[in-house]
């Protein structure tokens, strides 16, 4: 059975570690990127059916709060069940947060058809490009696509039988992804933005069979973080750093390797992590220096689950996190909180039904976007962190029959 991995972006940081194990880099046959494809074009044989599709649309007028990209699909308002067709759309950031009236949803035209849902677009640090993995057909090859919003074009970089969601190196030059080849081998690949320099960075069978499959947790400096996806209770799993430059593998420093969940700040100077006590069902939330030194306890929160998602603000000064206190007799309420990095000004900012679609700060850090759900489907909830006013995103193209999900915010 194929194992499917989730890729999470991390941010630039220098870490030193000991005990390296050299792993040779195996480079697959050269892959040639296709020429940029106009977004109205089609790469399959049914091009005739695509006649009359809209022309490629370049990036819209500049907005100080960037653009929000997300997927929509129709929903049965009675059952709440989503169905085809899927569509990728975008809106200006200022309308997302309620500072301007929203225009009609702007479809992002692609050279492929949406036959199933996709993960959110993965944006380079500067917001100039996005990467997406998407299959040509549910049962055949997947491709890594590069989206250039300024030109409104899509470029196919590489294909394999299966490719998982990509992430970017901090410098925006490399795209990292997990893939399965024709021989069912599972590997970590890296390819440059222009489609050159493809290399098999790591054959995952070279790592110890400890809690496999391994999950890619993103980047730390020039290294990729790998962690076992499943480990037995009480077993201390080893995380690894894999060098992009030479493929060397080394264990992470013990101060970080034992943390179940951690995220580096956007400036790479700080580390937030959560420790969970399964007996007391209590989360202890910490912020430390990037190497794990001098941890500061931000607070302790009792929940009904070990689930404790959190995100950093763009300026690395605040964190948003979810306290899940749902349980028998407690109703279906989550507590979305925001706290300063130094542990001050803890505030509850929202009580959505769920945050299954994730949450993110606006580029200026003044708003929080929560992908929640209501009885009729998934919605985009926006919270003003200064006034605590909140609203469900509304647009002339959004109705109770439209499901909005998998958002990504381009700077």
Secondary structure as UniProt FT lines:
FT   STRAND          20..21
FT   STRAND          37..38
FT   TURN            39..40
FT   HELIX           47..50
FT   TURN            51..52
FT   TURN            64..65
FT   STRAND          67..75
FT   TURN            77..79
FT   STRAND          82..92
FT   HELIX           93..96
FT   TURN            97..98
FT   STRAND          106..107
FT   STRAND          122..123
FT   TURN            125..126
FT   STRAND          130..135
FT   TURN            138..139
FT   STRAND          142..148
FT   TURN            149..152
FT   STRAND          153..160
FT   STRAND          162..163
FT   STRAND          167..168
FT   TURN            170..171
FT   STRAND          174..180
FT   TURN            182..183
FT   STRAND          186..192
FT   TURN            193..194
FT   STRAND          199..203
FT   HELIX           204..206
FT   STRAND          214..220
FT   TURN            221..222
FT   STRAND          223..228
FT   TURN            233..234
FT   STRAND          240..243
FT   TURN            244..246
FT   STRAND          249..251
FT   HELIX           254..257
FT   STRAND          261..264
FT   TURN            266..267
FT   STRAND          270..277
FT   TURN            278..281
FT   STRAND          282..289
FT   TURN            290..291
FT   STRAND          296..302
FT   STRAND          310..312
FT   TURN            314..315
FT   STRAND          318..324
FT   TURN            328..330
FT   STRAND          334..340
FT   TURN            341..342
FT   STRAND          347..350
FT   TURN            356..357
FT   STRAND          359..361
FT   TURN            363..364
FT   STRAND          367..374
FT   TURN            375..376
FT   STRAND          377..384
FT   TURN            385..387
FT   STRAND          390..392
FT   TURN            396..397
FT   TURN            400..401
FT   STRAND          402..410
//
